Amino acid sequence: MKQYTVTGMSCAACSTRVEKAVSRLSGVTSCSVSLLTNSMGVEGTAKEAEIIRAVEEAGYGAAVKGTDISHTARTGDAEAALKDTDTPLLKQRLYYSLGFLLILMYLSMGHMMWNWPLPGFLADNHIAMGLLQLLLTVIIMIINQKFFVSGFKSFIHGAPNMDTLVALGAGAAFVYSAYALFAMTDAQVRGNTAQVMEYMHEFYFESAAMILTLITVGKMLEAKSKGRTTDALKGLMKLAPKTAVLLKDGQETEVSIEMVKKGDIFVVRPGENIPVDGIVLEGTSAVNEAALTGESIPADKAQGDLVSAATINQSGFLKCEASRVGEDTTLSQIIQMVSDAAATKAPIAKVADKVSGIFVPAVIAISLVTMAVWLLTGAGIGFALARGISVLVISCPCALGLATPVAIMVGNGIGAKNGILFKTAVSLEETGKIDIVALDKTGTITRGEPRVTDVMPMEGISEDVLIHSASSLEQKSEHPLAKAVLAYAQEQKIIPGDVAEFTALPGNGLSGKIENALLCGGNAEFIQTHAQIPQEVSKLAKRLAEEGKTPLFFSRNGALLGIVAVADVIKEDSPRAIRELKKLGIHVVMLTGDNQRTADAIGKEAGVDEVIAGVLPDGKESVIRFLQEKGKVAMVGDGINDAPALTRADMGIAIGAGTDVAIDAADIVLMKNRLSDVPAAIRLSRATLKNIHENLFWAFIYNIIGIPLAAGIWIPLFGWQLNPMFGAAAMSLSSFCVVTNALRLNMQNIYSDRKDRPRNRKHKAETVNSAVKWPKEEKKEENNMEKTMKIEGMMCGHCEASVKKCLEALAQVTNAEVSHEKGTAVVTLKEETADDILKKAVEELDYKVLSIQ
């Protein structure tokens, strides 16, 4: 995605106009404009010059971002990309405007309404009073000339915006007041004193000036609040180290971070930030990774471990080799991901965009109709004009345009701070709508590495003797279960002995001699050939197996020593996370390749609703497709061997990504290997969507109530009449209120289940038949046919994943193999399907289908 900076936008109508202008260009596959960050993301083959010209022809300015945000963070100019330059300028404009407005208000209202004293030359000179009011208003209009320049420029280009409404409202009030001043002058020349006083009350100079000043107040508050929505991203940028200490020829040299290259050796002392991603060559230390993962407990690092840029070395001296530098570091990838997510649009934003496109022209039309109706009813021109101006200045397209992006930006920031990375605004919106969560057992529910769970020595044998014999035998084995036994021995401070004549029989067991004693270890069948296993021990081993554990038997010189049970143990937080998912109304399914008995034991301990056992890695995608018949499915896996299932699911969640955050198959990346981040992501999504609904409700209801009130509909019934100045005040506060409401998301505790409630949904997930044979049977029964689609506009792996997901969401499609390099999608169908259905599905994502064969 190519990023551009767009200037001159003031409201949602502007961003919609820019988006439409660029989207019409040949070669542009997608365009997303953010009013919040004044940026535009464009995908496709269109040239930069054409894109910039299209924006300029629409009445705005555009420039290619010189460097991407991650590079900006890397070079130390962290605040440059998102620096709030608007607030200081608006504050300066406001101060000058207020100074002149106070004088104007003293003249127009202080003296006229409350008879406050005036200098002698003004007290009885109405023309001088009028001219001074005109002069003060002109000064305020010049200070706030941006409203007029932007407003009328947009109007000329046929795309009126919020500035157009302000400029028309203030301009109309000024022009009519100037006319009244000249008419009053003419009446004074003719000596008509009554007419002079009548025209004095037709001055609206203070309304024009007050409108501009109040709108500037609102713009300043809005800019300040908008700046706060990007605090999380700015915080990440500030973490980027500025320098590194390189080790060359035994000499330490401090250099700028841009000079560090892959393969360079750098050193980090206690208390210093790690400058780039690297591998530890020497030293041990505890490293605080909270800045990247949100994990408060420092991680121990030793030789061979990976370290990440912006993490803090807390205790020891580390010598490392740079492995990823510049925009390839984990920090830079996170910053880029959060920034790209902010540049995309959530589906819910399309409603506001459609309204914004016609909002301003509709308001201008309503204003003209309002004035015409009041004039036809016999009202004076001043009264009718006041009603029309009130309609113009109370209407606020800004609130509509900001309702979604500010909430998305804040939600993404909260996620990033907690190690939860949403790749797009769509993933942030849709995660909360999930009905079923499918969890891969190994590494997701469990630790992914075996641990000793039970040590059961025979009578007369101590635990230490059993573990010493077991670890002595296992230390020469490369089996994963052997590592579990050795790790347990190390925890118990038991040193293994030296084994001679070691023999490994794959799938059966081990044997060897220690101090002339024959040691044997392995499964029951193997040990029975070397020692007798009592019946009660066999029953115990069977019970352990039913609990999902692997019993290892050990004997010495033909006598059974005991059993060491090993299992892939459940993570401490998994049962609680699964309870929280169920409390959120989500059906939790565990997928595993284990046999049904073992899988059921682990599933019962974890607390899942359903277990599907015997699923091989390449069969997970079929299971996900089957589950999708019951509702929206999220697949949680490690992002490597689960890639097809992650892509097939409605929401792919890669857990335990650590430093590898760029996982194309996933929609959400969880940096920590903690299952509790899954319900946290769902809570954050639901809270963000709720906030967007609140923002849109208030933005719509404000205009629905405000415009009729300003037009004077209630005057005949209740006498309710809105002064244009109060209309401007309401308009200035509406956007500020929407942004402030979005900032309330920062108060959300995404790890608390206190407010968890099931979501209302149409289809409740039902238990799936977990027989292993069903995916195979399905394939046999299908009468498959293939179609090859030529697609233009796919640029990367994420494009592939998007096209694959949209095609496989169709009921007629069993599989889609997509390649952005070839520009093709080979679609496997289970029934005859019209080309138009396939074409529509792809082109709704803004890719172009060239042909289907």
N, C-alpha and C positions, 0 to 999 in steps of 0.2 A: 504493500500500500504506500503510495507516494503522498507525503504530507505537504500541505500548503498553509500559509498564513493568509487569512482573509480580513481585510479592513473595511470599515464603513457600515458594518451590520449593526442594527440597533434593536431588532426584535425578530420574532419568529417568522414574520412575513419576509424579512431579508434573507434568512437562512434558507427558507423554502425556495425563494427566487433564485438564489445562487445554485442550489442543488438541481433545480430543473434546468437551468442554463447549461451546466456542465454535463448533466446526464444525457442531454440531447446530442452531444458530440459523438461522432463515429469513433468507435474504438474504446469508449468508456463503458466498462462492465458494471461498475458500481461507484456511487459518490455519496459521501456522508458529510454533512456540514454541522459543526458544533458551534452554536451560539455562545455556549459557556466558555470555551477556550479560544474562540475566534479562529478555528482551524478547519481544514477540509482534508479528508482522506479520499484519494481517487485510485481505483484499480482499473487496469486496462492498458491499451497500447497507444492511446492518444498522446500527442506531443505536449510537452510542458507549455510551450508558447501558445498553442491552441487553447489549452485549459485557462491560462491566464487571460487571454483575449476574450474568452467567453464570459469570464467573471467581470472584466472591465466593461464589456458591452452591456452587462446587466446593471451597471451603475456602481460597482464596488471595486476594490483593489485586491490584488492577489500577488503572492510571491512564494517561490519554492522555499521551504524551510532549509536553510543552509546546511544544517546538520541535524541528524535525528536526535531525539530527546536523550537517548542513552549516551550518545557521544557528548552532548552538552554536559551531562552529569559527569562524564569521564574527564573532561577538560577542566573541570572545576568551576565553570560558569553555571552553577546549578540553578540559580534563581532566574537566569535569563529567559529560559523557555516559558516559564509560567509567572514571571514577575508581574505584579499588579501595578501597571502604569496608569490605569484609568483613575483610580481613587485620588491620587495627589492632584491631578489636573482638574477633576470635578470638584474637589475641595476648594481649590483656588478660585474656580469659577463661582462657586457658591458664596464664598466670602465676599467677593466683589459685588455679586448680585444682591446679597443681603444688605450691604452698605447703602447702595443706591435705592433699594426697595424701601428701606426704613424711612428715608427722606420722602419718597413718593407717597407712602402710606400716611405719613404725617400730614402732607399737603391735601391728599384726596379724601381721607377719612377722618383724620384727627381734627382738622379744622372744620370740615363740612358737617360732621356728625356731632362732634363734642365741643366745637367752637374753641379749639386750642389756638393760642396766639400766633400771629404771623408778622413778619417785618412789614413796616408801613407801606412799602411800594407794592406789596402783594395783596394786602388786606382788602383793598377795594378795586383792584385791577384784575378782573376775571380773565382777560386775554393773557396777561402775563402769567397768571396762575396756570392756565391751560398750556401755554407754550413751555413752561418749566416742567409740567407733567409729561408732555410729549418728549422733551429732551431727555429726561431721566429714563423714560421707557425705551427710547432709542438706544441709550447707553447699555441698558440691560439686555436689549435684543442683540447688540453687537457682541457683548460678553458671551451670550449663548447662541452665537450665529451658527454653531454646528447643527442645531435643530433645523434651521432654515436651509442651509446648504445641502445637508443630507436629505431632508424631507422633500424639497422641490426637485432635487436631482433624481430621486427615486420616482417622484410623480411624473417627471418628464419621460423617464424610461418605462413608464407604464406599470411600475411596481411600487405603489404607495406603501409606506411602512408607518411605524409608530411616530417617527419624527415628522412625517407628513401630517398626521393628525394634530400634533402639537403646533407645528408651523402654521397650519390652516386656522386653528383655534386662536392662537395668539395674534396671528397676522390679521384675521378678520376683526378681532377686538380693537387692534391698533388702527386699522384703516377706517373703521366706523367712527372711532373716537376722533381721528384726525379730521374726518368730514364734519363731525359735530363742532369741532373747534373753529374751522373755517366758516361754517354756517353761523356760529355764535358771533364771530368777528363781523360778518356781514350784517347781522341783526343789530350789533352795537353801533355800527356806522350809520345804520338807518334809525337809530335811537329807540329800537323796540326792546325795552328793558325786560318785559315779561318773557319774550322769546329767548333773550340771553340766559335768563335763569333756567328756562326749560332745557336748553342745550347743555347747560352746565351739568345737569343730572344725567345726560346721555354719554358722559365720559366713561370709557372702560379701560383707560390707560393702566390703572392699577391691576385690573384683571389680567391684561396681557402680560404685565411684568410678573405678577404673582404666579401665573401659570408656568412661565419659564423657570422661575426660581424653585417652585415646588417640585416640578419634574426633575430639576437638577438635584434636589435633595434626595428624591427617590432613586435616581440614577447612581448617586454616590453611595447610598446605603446598599443598593443592589450590587454595585461593583465590589464593595468591601466584603459583603457576604459571599459573593461568587469567588472571591480570592480565598476565602476560608475553605471552600469546598475542595480545593486542590492542595490543602495542607498536607495530606498524607503523601501525595506524589512529591511535593517539595521536600518533605522530611526524608524520603528515600534518596532524593538527589543530594541532599546535604551530607548524607553518609559517605558519599564517594570520596576516598582519600585523594589528597592533592599530590603527594610525593611518595617515593619508595626508596628503600636503602638497598642498593644492588651490591653484590659481592663479586669483584672482578680482580683476578690475580692476587687474591688475599687481602685486597683493600676494599673498605666499605665506602660507597659513594652515594650521596643523596641526590636523586634525580627527579624530574617532573614525571608524573604518572604516564604521560603520553610517550615517554621514551622507553618504557618497559616493553620488552618483546617476549614472545613465547620462547621458553627455554632458558630465560635469564634466571640467575640465582639471586634470591633476595632474603634478607634476614628481618625478623620481627622480634622486638624486645617486649617484655611484660608491659602492659598498659597501652601498647600501640595498636593502631588499626592495621589489619592485613590489607595490603594495597591492591592485589589482584588475586584471581583464583589460582591455586597451586597445589603441589603435592609436597608433603613434609619429607625432607631428606634426613634431617637430624633434629633431635630434641623432642621433648614432651611438654605438653601444656594443656590447660583448660581454656577453651575458646568460647566466648559469649556470642551465640548466633541469633540472639533475640531480634536484632534489627532485620534479619531476613526471614526467620521462621516463626517469630513470636514465642519461641521456646525460651523460658527464663533460666532453665538449668544449663550451665555451661557444658559443652561437649568435650570429652577428653580426646586429645590428638597426639599421635605418635608417628613414627616413621611409616611412610606409605599411605597415611590418611590424607584426605582432601580438605583443603581450607578455602574459604570464600572471601572475596573482597568485601570490605566494610564491616567484617566481624572483628571482635576485639580479643587480642591475645592477653589473657589475664595473669598467667603465672610464670611460664617458662620461656626460654629462648628457643626460637624456631628458625631453622634454615630450610628454605623451600625453593622449589623450581616452579616458575610461572607456567601454567598450563592453558589458561584462558585470559586474554587481556582485552582492554578496550570494550567495545560493544558486545563481546562474547562472554563477559563475566556474568555470573548469576544475577548480581545486582542490576546490571544494565538490561538484562533480559526481563527482569521483573518490572523495571521502570517502563520499558517499551511495551510490555503486555498491558500494564495498567493504562498507559497512554492510548494504546490502540483500542482498548475496550471503551474508553471515554469518547473515542472518535466514531464509534459505531452507534447505531440507533436501535432502541428497543422497539418491538412491534407495536407496543401501546402508544408510542410517540407518533405513529402515523395518523391517528385520530386528530391530534393537535395540529399536525402539519397540514392536513386537508382543510381544517377550519381556518388556520392562519393564512392560507393562500387566498381566501376570499373575504377574510375578516375586515381588512382596512377599506377596500372599496365599498363593502356593505355598510360600514360605519359612516363613510362620507355620504353615501346615498341616504341613509337614515337621517343624517344631520340636515341635508337639503330638504328632505320631505318634512321634517319637523318644523323648519323655518317657514316653509310654504303653507303648511296647515295652520300654524299660528297666525300668519298674515291673513289667510283667508277667513279666519274666525274673528278678524277685526283687531287683533293685538297690534301694538306699536312695533315699529321695526327694531327698536332697541331690545324690547322684550323677546321678540322672535329670534333675534340674533343671539341673545344670551342663552336661549334654549339650545340653539344649534351648536354654539361653542361648547356648552356643557356636555353635549353628546360626544363631540370630538375628543375632548380632553379627559373624559372619564373612561373611555374605552381603552383596554389594555391588552394588545396582542402579546406583549412581552411575557406576562404571567403564563400564558398558554405555552409559549415556546420554551420557557425555562422549567416547566413542571416536571418533565421527564429527565433531561440531562443532568440537572443538579443532584437529583436523587441517585441517579446511576453513578455519578462521579463520587459522591460521598460513600455509597455502598461499596464501590470498588476499592476505595481507600481503606475502609474498615477491613475488608477482606484481605488486602495486601498486608496490613499491619499484623494480621493473625495467620499469615502463611496460606491464605486461601485466595487463589488467583483465578478470576473469571476472565476468559479470553475475549468475550464479547458482551455487549449489553443484552443480547438475546439470552445468553446463558444465565446471566444474573436474574432476568425476568422469569425464565421458564423453570429454573431449578425448584422453586417453591410449589410448582404444579405437579410434581412427581407423585405417582401413585404407588409404584413398586421400586424397591431398591434391591438390586442383585449384587451380592457380595462374593467376591472370590475368596475362598477359605484361606489359602496359603499366602501369608504376608499381609493380608487385609484384616481378617478376624484373628488369625494366629500370628505368632512372631515370624514364622517362615524359617525357623531354625529349631532343631530338636533340643529338648532339655530333659535332664533326668527328673522324673516326677516321683518315683517310689524306689526305695531300696529295701529289699526284703530278704535278709540273710536266714539261713537254716538254723535250727536250734544248735547252740554251742559255737556258732560263728558270729563274730562281731561285724558291724557295718564297715569298719575300717579295713578289716581283712578282705571282705568281699570287694570293696572298691579298689583296694590295692591290687588284687588279682585281676579284676576287670580292666583297670586302667593300664596295667602292665601289658596285658594281652592286646588291648585296643590301640595302644600308642603306635603300633606299626601298621594299622589299618587306615585306609583312606575313606572309609564309609562315613557318611554324615552322622550316623548314630554313634560312631566311635568318638567323634569330636565332642558330642554331648557328654559322654562318660568321662573323657579327659578334662573337660571344662569343670565338671562337678568335682573331680579329684583335686583340681587346682583350688577350687573354692574351699574344700575341706582340708587344704594344705597336706595332701597325701602325695608322696613322690613315687611314681611308678618304678618298678624294678626292671632289670634288663632281661629280655626274653631271648632264648636261643631256639634254633630250629623252628622258626615261625612259619606257619603255613596258613594261607587263606583259601577257603573254598567258597567261591562266589555263590550268594543266595543261601548258604547253609551256615557256615561258622568259621571260627578261627581255632588254631591250636599252637602251642609252643611250650617250651620248657623253661622253668625258672628254679634254680637251685635243685636241679634234677627232678623236680615235680612237674608232671604233665598238666598243663592248664588247657581247658577247652571252653569256648564260649560261642553262643549262637542261638538259633531257634530250638523249639522243643524237639523237633524231629532229629536234629543233629545231636543234641545232648543225650537223647535216649540211647544213642549208639555208644556212649561213653559213661553214662551214669544213670541210675534209676531215679525217676521222678515220681514222688508220692502222689496219690490221687488228690489229696487236699491242695497240693501245690499246683496241679493241673487245673483244678477248679479256680484257684486264685488267678492263674495266668489267663484263663478264659474270661474272667470278670474284668481284668485289666484291658484285654483286647476289646471287650464290649464298650469300654470307656474311651476307646480311640487311642490307646497306648500300645506300644510295642514291647512285649516282655522279652528280655535277653537273659538266657540261662548261663550260669558259669559253674564249672566243676574243676576239682583238683584231684588227680590220681583216682578217678572213678567215683569220687564222692561229690554230691551236689553242694555247692557253696550257697546258692540263693538266686534271686531274681533281681535284676535292675530294669525298671520300666522307664522307657523313653518315649516322649511324645512332642509333637509340635504344639506347644502350649498356647492357650488363648491370651491375647494381650490384656493387661489389667483393665483398660478402659473399654474393651469391646462389649461386654454384657451391658454396661450402662449406656453406651452409645446406641445399641440395638433397642434397649428399652425406650430411649428418647425418640428414636425413629418411629416406634410403634405408637408412642404417645402423640406423635405428630400425625397419626392416622395412616402411616405408610406400611405396606405389606413387605416384610423383609424375607428375602430368599437367599440361601447359601448355595453356591455352586462349588463342587469339588470333584476331583477325580478319584477320591477314596471309594472303598466299597460302602454299601448302604449302611451296614452295621456301625462302622467307624464314623461315618458321616453323621448318622443320627445321634451318636453319643456327643460329638462336638457341637452339633446344632442345638441339642438340648441344653448343654452347658452354656452356650452363647445366648440362647433365648430367641432364636430366629423363628419365624412363622412356618417356614417350609425349607426342606432340604432337597436338592436335586444332586444325586450322587452319580459317580461313574462318568462324569463329563470330561472328555479330553479337551486340551486347549483349543483345537480347531472346531470343537463342537459347541463352544460357548455362544457363538454368534447365532446358531440355530435356536438355542434355548432363549436367548434374548428376544428373537423374533416371535417365538411362541408366547413369551410373557407379554409382549406388546399387544396381544389380542385382549388382554385384561385391563390395560391402562398404560399410562406413560411410565417408561422404565428408565431408571438411572443405573448404570453399571459402574461398580467401583472395583478397580484393579490396579496393577502396578504400572500399566502404560506400556509394557514391553510385549510380553506374550499375550496380553489381553487386548492388543490394538484392534483386531477385527470386531470384538464384542463392544469395545468402547465406541467405535465408529457406528456400529449398528444401533446402539441404544439411543433413546431420545436425548439423554444427557450422559456423556462419558466423563467419569471422574477418576483421575490418576492420583493415587495416594502414595505418599512416601517418595515424592519426586526428588527431594533433597536439592542438589545443585542442578539437576537436569530438568529445568522447568519448561523447556521447549518441546513438549510432547504433542505432535500434530493431531493424534487420534483423540485427545481429550478436549472437552469443552471447559472443564475446571481442573486446575492443578493444585493439589494439596501438598505443600512442601514437607509437612511433618508426616511421620508414619503413625498417625493417630486417628482412629476411626471416629472419635468424637467431633472431628472437623466436618464430617458429613452432615449430621444434624445441624451443626453450626452454620454451614453453608445454606441449608434449606431455610433456617430461621432468618438469616440475613436476606435471602431472596424474598421471602414473604414480607419481611419488614419494609424492604425497599419498594416492593410492588404496592403495599398498603400506603406508603408515603406518596408514591406517584398518584394513586387514586385520590388521595386527599388533596394533593396539589391541583390535579385536573378539576376536581369537584369545585374547589374554591375559585379557580381561574374562570370556570364556566359560570358558576353561580354569581360571581361578582359582576360579570358583564350582563348576565340575564336580569339581575336586579338593578344594576347601575344605569344601564342605557335607558330603560323606560322612565326611571326617576328623573334622569337628566333631560329627557325629552318633554317632561311636564305632563305625562299621562295622568298622574294622580292629583294634579292641581284642581280640576273641577270637582273631584270627589272629596279629597282631604285637605286641599290647600298646600300640599307638599311641593316646595319649590327649591331647586338646587342651584346655588350660586356657582358660576364657572370655577371660582377659586377653590371651592370645596371639592368640585369634580377633579381638579388637578391634584389636590392633596390625596384623594382616594386612589387616583391612578399611580401616583408616585409611591404609595405604600403597598400596592397590590403585589408587585414583583418582589419587593423586599420581604413580604410575608411568605411568599412561596419559597424563596431561597432559605429563609430562616427556618421554615418548617422542615426542609430537607436536612438542615444541619442538626435537627433533633435526632437523626439517625445515629449520630455519634454517641448518644446516650444509651444506645441499645447494647445489652449484654448478650452476645450471640451464643454464649455457653451456658446460659441459664434456661432451664426447662420450666420455670415457674408459670409462664404464660402460654405454654404449648397447648394447642388445640388441633384436632383433626380438621383437615380442609374439606369443605363440601365438594363432592365430586359425583359425576354422573354414574361412573362404573366402579363398583367396589371390586378389588382384586380377589379372585377366587383361588383356592388351592389348585396348583398345577399337578397333573399326574407326573410323578417323578420317575417313572420307569425309564431306564436308560435307552430302551430300544426306539422310543418314539421319533427322535430326529432321523434315524436311519430309515424307518418305515415311511416317513414323509417323503424322503427323497426317492424311494422306489416307486411310489404312487404318482409322482409328478410327471407330467408329460411336458418336459421343458423345451423351450424354444428360445433362440437368441436374437437380439437386435443390436446393431452397432450404431451409436450416436456420435456424430462429429460435433464437438462443442468448442466455441470460441470464448476466450476470456479467462480460462483457468490459468492461474499464475504459480500456484504453490501447492504443497501438501494439504494445507487447510482448505483450499478450494476443492481439491479431490474429495476430502472428507465431507464437505458440505453437499456436493453433488451426489455422492454415494448415499448419504443419509436421506436426502430428499427422494431419490429414486426408490430406495429400499423401503421407504415409508408407504409406498403404493402397495395395495393388497395383491396386485397381480405380479409383483416383482419378487423373485426369490433371492436374486443376487445381482450386484452391479460392480464390475471391475472398472475403475476409473483411473485414467492416466493424464495428468496435466501436460506431461512432456509430449505425448502423442496427440493430445486434444480429443481423446475418445472416451466413451463409456460403453462397455460391452454388458448389455442387460440380459439377464436370464429370466424368462417369463414362464409362469405355470399355466397361462391361458392366453388366448389371442387378445391383444391390447392395441387400441387405436394409437397411432403415432402422436396425435394431438395431446393425449393424456401425458405421455412421456415428455413431450416438448414443453407443455405448460408447467409441469413440475420443475423443470430445470430453469426455464426463463423467468419464473417467479423469483429466482435467486439473482436475477440480472445477468445471467450468462446467455449467450446466443447459440441456439441450435442450428447448425448449418445443414445437416442432413441426417436421416435415419434409414438404415438399410437392414 
